[in-house]
Amino acid sequence: MKHLLIAAALGSLTLSACTLAGNPVKKDVTGQLRGFNANQNLGLAIVGFNNGQYTADGTQSQVIDKFLTGGFALDLPTNLPYGTYRVIVFRDANSNNRYDTGDAVLSADNGKRLVYAQRDNQFVGGTKAGWNLVNPNGNVQTTLLNNYDLNAL
C-alpha cells in the first residue's frame, strides 16, 4: 500500500510541473531557468526576425519545471521560415499558452541563437540542415541542443 501511495504522489508532482501545452515529445532544446519567480504563468516561445518578418511561435510542447529542477524542455517546430531564432520566457497575461502582443518577456538574451537551416552552412558556417545551436563563441551544436540556459531580467 505504501508503494502505491508513493507512486501516486510522484505522479502528481510530475503532472504539476507541466504547462498547459503538455509534455515535449522530442525535447529538442533543454536548459535551466535561473531567477524566475514561481507562479508567474510562465511560457516559452521561439522568436526571430527573418527576411523582414517577425516570427513568434509559442505553440510547441513545453515543460517549465520550476519546482523540481528549474529546467525546461522545448520541441522545435518545423513549420517556421528558415532563419535565426532565440527562446524566450514570457508571462502569459491572457493564459492562452501563446506569446502575444502585451505578454512581458522575462528572460535576458543569452547570446545563443537557434538556426533553422534549409541546407548545410546556411546563415552560419558549420550548421547542418535542420535546427542548430550557435553559441556566443561561434561553436555550433548540430545534434544535442542543450545548455540553453535562460536567466531572468
KEKE-3310 file (N, C-alpha, C; in steps of 0.2 Angstrom, whole numbers, plus 5000, padded with zeros to 4 digits):
npx = (5004:5010:5019:5010:5005:5016:5020:5008:5009:5022:5018:5008:5017:5024:5015:5011:5021:5020:5016:5001:5002:5007:5018:5034:5039:5050:5060:5069:5077:5085:5087:5092:5082:5085:5082:5069:5053:5041:5025:5021:5014:5022:5028:5036:5043:5048:5057:5060:5068:5067:5070:5064:5053:5044:5044:5035:5033:5025:5019:5023:5025:5030:5039:5040:5049:5049:5048:5054:5067:5071:5072:5069:5061:5059:5050:5055:5048:5044:5038:5042:5049:5065:5079:5086:5084:5078:5075:5063:5057:5041:5028:5012:5000:4986:4983:4983:4992:5001:5013:5009:5006:5009:5012:5024:5041:5052:5065:5083:5093:5103:5113:5114:5109:5097:5097:5088:5090:5090:5099:5116:5128:5121:5117:5126:5142:5146:5134:5121:5108:5092:5088:5100:5112:5119:5133:5138:5152:5154:5154:5146:5132:5125:5117:5114:5105:5108:5110:5105:5103:5092:5091:5083:5077)
npy = (4994:5006:5008:5011:5023:5031:5031:5037:5050:5054:5054:5064:5075:5075:5078:5091:5099:5102:5113:5120:5117:5105:5090:5090:5081:5077:5085:5095:5106:5110:5117:5127:5137:5152:5163:5166:5169:5158:5153:5163:5161:5156:5155:5148:5153:5154:5166:5177:5187:5187:5189:5201:5199:5197:5184:5174:5160:5151:5139:5126:5110:5111:5111:5119:5117:5122:5119:5107:5104:5116:5117:5117:5110:5110:5107:5109:5118:5113:5121:5134:5149:5147:5153:5163:5161:5164:5158:5163:5167:5170:5180:5174:5183:5182:5169:5160:5151:5155:5166:5183:5200:5211:5202:5200:5199:5190:5185:5187:5190:5177:5177:5166:5157:5150:5141:5138:5129:5127:5120:5114:5124:5136:5153:5152:5146:5129:5124:5112:5105:5108:5111:5120:5125:5140:5145:5159:5160:5156:5142:5128:5118:5104:5092:5088:5100:5107:5115:5127:5139:5150:5166:5177:5193)
npz = (5000:5004:4993:4983:4986:4986:4973:4967:4973:4967:4954:4954:4957:4945:4935:4939:4936:4922:4909:4902:4889:4887:4888:4881:4866:4858:4864:4860:4863:4878:4894:4909:4921:4928:4942:4940:4947:4955:4950:4940:4928:4917:4901:4886:4871:4854:4845:4831:4818:4802:4785:4784:4792:4807:4818:4830:4839:4850:4852:4853:4861:4879:4894:4909:4922:4936:4949:4952:4946:4940:4927:4908:4894:4876:4861:4845:4831:4814:4805:4803:4795:4787:4796:4809:4827:4844:4861:4872:4889:4894:4902:4902:4899:4896:4898:4887:4882:4872:4865:4864:4858:4871:4881:4893:4891:4900:4901:4900:4885:4880:4871:4863:4848:4839:4824:4810:4797:4779:4772:4773:4781:4779:4783:4794:4796:4797:4802:4800:4789:4796:4813:4823:4836:4839:4848:4859:4857:4844:4842:4835:4838:4832:4835:4849:4857:4870:4886:4885:4893:4903:4910:4922:4919)
capx = (5000:5014:5022:5005:5004:5022:5019:5003:5012:5026:5014:5005:5022:5027:5010:5010:5027:5019:5012:4995:5004:5009:5025:5038:5040:5057:5064:5075:5081:5084:5091:5090:5079:5088:5080:5062:5048:5036:5018:5020:5011:5027:5028:5042:5042:5053:5056:5066:5067:5070:5068:5060:5047:5045:5041:5035:5030:5024:5013:5025:5025:5035:5039:5044:5049:5051:5048:5058:5074:5072:5074:5064:5062:5055:5051:5056:5043:5047:5034:5044:5053:5072:5082:5089:5079:5080:5070:5062:5052:5037:5022:5006:4995:4979:4983:4981:4998:5004:5016:5005:5007:5007:5015:5030:5047:5055:5072:5088:5096:5109:5118:5114:5104:5095:5097:5084:5093:5087:5105:5122:5131:5116:5117:5132:5146:5146:5127:5118:5101:5088:5090:5107:5113:5126:5134:5141:5159:5154:5154:5140:5130:5120:5113:5111:5104:5107:5113:5102:5100:5089:5091:5078:5080)
capy = (5000:5012:5009:5014:5030:5035:5031:5042:5056:5056:5055:5071:5080:5076:5082:5098:5103:5103:5118:5118:5115:5097:5087:5089:5074:5077:5088:5097:5111:5110:5121:5128:5143:5155:5169:5167:5168:5153:5155:5169:5159:5157:5151:5148:5155:5155:5172:5179:5192:5184:5191:5207:5197:5195:5177:5172:5154:5148:5133:5119:5107:5114:5110:5123:5113:5127:5117:5101:5105:5123:5116:5117:5106:5113:5104:5115:5117:5113:5125:5141:5151:5146:5159:5163:5162:5163:5156:5167:5165:5176:5179:5173:5188:5180:5162:5156:5147:5158:5173:5188:5207:5213:5197:5203:5195:5190:5182:5191:5187:5174:5177:5160:5158:5143:5142:5133:5130:5123:5117:5114:5131:5142:5158:5152:5141:5124:5122:5107:5106:5107:5115:5120:5130:5143:5148:5166:5160:5153:5135:5126:5112:5101:5087:5089:5107:5108:5120:5134:5142:5157:5170:5182:5200)
capz = (5000:5004:4987:4978:4988:4984:4966:4966:4975:4962:4948:4954:4956:4938:4931:4941:4933:4915:4907:4899:4882:4888:4888:4874:4863:4856:4869:4855:4866:4885:4898:4916:4922:4934:4944:4939:4952:4954:4949:4936:4922:4913:4895:4882:4864:4849:4842:4827:4813:4796:4779:4786:4795:4814:4819:4836:4840:4857:4851:4853:4868:4883:4901:4913:4928:4941:4956:4953:4944:4937:4920:4903:4888:4871:4855:4840:4826:4808:4800:4803:4790:4789:4799:4816:4832:4851:4865:4877:4894:4894:4906:4898:4903:4895:4899:4881:4880:4866:4865:4861:4860:4878:4885:4895:4891:4907:4901:4896:4879:4882:4866:4859:4843:4836:4817:4806:4790:4774:4769:4777:4781:4778:4788:4799:4794:4802:4803:4796:4788:4801:4819:4826:4841:4838:4855:4858:4855:4837:4842:4833:4840:4827:4837:4855:4858:4877:4890:4883:4900:4902:4916:4922:4918)
cpx = (5004:5017:5017:5005:5010:5022:5014:5006:5017:5023:5011:5011:5024:5021:5010:5016:5026:5015:5006:4996:5006:5016:5028:5039:5047:5062:5071:5079:5080:5089:5089:5087:5082:5084:5073:5058:5043:5029:5017:5017:5016:5026:5035:5039:5048:5052:5062:5063:5070:5066:5063:5053:5048:5041:5041:5031:5030:5020:5016:5025:5031:5034:5043:5044:5052:5052:5052:5065:5076:5074:5068:5066:5057:5056:5051:5052:5047:5043:5036:5048:5060:5075:5085:5084:5082:5074:5069:5057:5048:5031:5016:5000:4988:4978:4980:4986:5001:5007:5012:5008:5005:5009:5022:5036:5051:5062:5076:5090:5102:5114:5118:5108:5103:5094:5094:5086:5090:5093:5111:5125:5127:5116:5123:5136:5146:5139:5126:5111:5097:5090:5097:5107:5119:5127:5138:5148:5160:5154:5147:5138:5124:5116:5110:5111:5103:5111:5111:5098:5098:5089:5086:5081:5082)
cpy = (5006:5013:5012:5021:5034:5036:5037:5049:5058:5057:5062:5076:5081:5080:5089:5102:5105:5109:5116:5115:5108:5096:5088:5082:5073:5080:5091:5102:5110:5115:5122:5135:5146:5162:5171:5165:5163:5157:5162:5167:5160:5153:5152:5150:5155:5161:5173:5184:5190:5187:5197:5205:5195:5188:5176:5165:5151:5142:5126:5116:5110:5111:5115:5120:5117:5124:5111:5102:5112:5123:5117:5112:5109:5109:5110:5113:5116:5117:5132:5143:5149:5153:5158:5165:5162:5161:5161:5164:5172:5175:5179:5177:5185:5173:5158:5152:5149:5165:5178:5195:5208:5208:5200:5197:5195:5187:5187:5187:5184:5173:5171:5160:5151:5145:5137:5134:5125:5118:5118:5121:5137:5146:5158:5145:5135:5121:5116:5109:5104:5112:5114:5125:5133:5147:5155:5166:5157:5146:5133:5119:5110:5096:5088:5097:5108:5114:5127:5137:5149:5160:5175:5189:5203)
cpz = (5000:4997:4982:4980:4986:4977:4964:4967:4969:4955:4948:4954:4949:4934:4933:4938:4925:4914:4903:4892:4882:4888:4881:4872:4862:4860:4865:4859:4874:4888:4905:4916:4928:4936:4943:4945:4950:4953:4945:4929:4916:4906:4891:4875:4860:4845:4837:4822:4807:4790:4780:4789:4802:4815:4827:4837:4847:4857:4852:4861:4872:4890:4904:4920:4934:4947:4957:4952:4941:4930:4915:4898:4883:4865:4850:4834:4819:4802:4800:4797:4792:4791:4806:4821:4839:4855:4870:4882:4894:4899:4902:4901:4902:4895:4893:4878:4874:4868:4861:4862:4867:4883:4887:4894:4897:4907:4897:4890:4881:4877:4861:4854:4840:4828:4814:4799:4785:4771:4774:4776:4779:4784:4792:4797:4799:4804:4798:4794:4794:4807:4821:4831:4840:4845:4853:4855:4848:4837:4840:4836:4835:4829:4843:4857:4866:4880:4887:4889:4899:4909:4916:4921:4924)
residu = (MET:LYS:HIS:LEU:LEU:ILE:ALA:ALA:ALA:LEU:GLY:SER:LEU:THR:LEU:SER:ALA:CYS:THR:LEU:ALA:GLY:ASN:PRO:VAL:LYS:LYS:ASP:VAL:THR:GLY:GLN:LEU:ARG:GLY:PHE:ASN:ALA:ASN:GLN:ASN:LEU:GLY:LEU:ALA:ILE:VAL:GLY:PHE:ASN:ASN:GLY:GLN:TYR:THR:ALA:ASP:GLY:THR:GLN:SER:GLN:VAL:ILE:ASP:LYS:PHE:LEU:THR:GLY:GLY:PHE:ALA:LEU:ASP:LEU:PRO:THR:ASN:LEU:PRO:TYR:GLY:THR:TYR:ARG:VAL:ILE:VAL:PHE:ARG:ASP:ALA:ASN:SER:ASN:ASN:ARG:TYR:ASP:THR:GLY:ASP:ALA:VAL:LEU:SER:ALA:ASP:ASN:GLY:LYS:ARG:LEU:VAL:TYR:ALA:GLN:ARG:ASP:ASN:GLN:PHE:VAL:GLY:GLY:THR:LYS:ALA:GLY:TRP:ASN:LEU:VAL:ASN:PRO:ASN:GLY:ASN:VAL:GLN:THR:THR:LEU:LEU:ASN:ASN:TYR:ASP:LEU:ASN:ALA:LEU)
# end
